[in-house]
Amino acid sequence: MPEKGPPVFLDYDQAALDAAYDQAAYAPNREQLIKRRISDSKLACLHVGEPERVAYGPAEIERLDIYRTRHAAAPVFVFIHGGIHGGAWRSGRSKDFRDAGRDVPRRRGALCRA
């Protein structure tokens, strides 16, 4: 067993902390799930349409996707993908998560995805 390094969070050393965020260890069917999510997102886009992309920073990746509704004064559903189990966003694009709020505009709400 390799020697444990200095703690970086609680009693985790850097290697243990990195391993805790490695979703492949917890989801052996990860690739299948990613493909399903992307497929579902494409289908959802057929229902909600393309988003308005609004900048919150100078880089192209720093954009909010806003899916508007036709209803005035509608509530807003905000989806901020921080990754699974603690914020390890290491892959994916906002367009691959459209299905997270696909029913919101139909229910008289607006959707903002960060």
N, C-alpha and C positions, 0 to 999 in steps of 0.2 A: 504494500500500500504506500503511495507517495506521501511524503511529509506534508503536513498541512501548513499552508502559508498564514500570514498574519490576517486577523479578522478585518473585513471591510464593511460588513453589515451583520449585526448581532454576532452569532458565532460562525458565520460563513466566511471562508476565505474566498478569493476571487474565483478560483476554479469551481468551488461548490455553488457560488452565486450564479455563475454562468450556466452551470448544469441545471439549476432550478428553473431557468428561463428557456431551456431547450425543449420546445414543445414536441419535438420528434420522439423524445423519451416517453411522453405521456399519451401521444396519439400516433400509434404506428400506422394508421390509415390517413395520416396528415395530407398526403398528396391527393387522395380521393376526396377528402373534405374540401380542400382548396378548389379543386375542379368543380365540385358541386356548388360551392359558394359563388364562383365566377359565373357559372351557368345560370344560377338563380338570379344573380345580379343583372345579367343581360335580359332575362325575362321580365324582371321588375321594371327595367328601363322602358320596356314596351308599354307599360301601364302608366308610369309617372312622367315619362319624357326625359329629355336631357336637362341637366341642372344649369343654373346660372352660376358662373365661377367668379367669386368675389375675392380680391386679394386682401390678405391681412399682413403681408410682408413682401419683400422685393423678389424673392425667388418664385419660379413657376410652381414649385411644389407647395408654396404657402398660399393656398386658395381654399375657400369654403365652397362647398357645393350646396346650392340652395335650390330645392325643388318646391316651386310655388304651387299654390292652390288657386282655384278660381273664386274662392269664398273670401269675402271681406272680413277683416278683423279675426282671422283664424289663429288658433293657437299654433305654437311652433314646437316641433319635436327636434331636439338637438342630439345628434349621434356623434360622439367623440370616441373614435376607436383608439384605445390605448393598448391594444394587444390583449392577449388572454393572460390572466393571472398576474397582473401587476404592471402592465404598461410596456411590455417588450415588443413594440412595433418594430419588426425587423423585415417585414415583407408585405407586399400587397399595396394596392392603390385605392383611393376612395371609390373609384368606379367599380371596384370589385365587392363593395359592401352596400350596394344600392338596395338590396333586398331587406336590409335591417328595418327600414321604415316604409316599405312599399305601400302599406295600407293607410298611412297617415294622411296624405292629401285627399284620398277618397273619403276620409272621415272628417273632412272640413278642417284639416290642419295643414301647416306648412312644415317642410322638412329642411333642416340645415345640417349638413354633414361636414365635420371638421377633420 
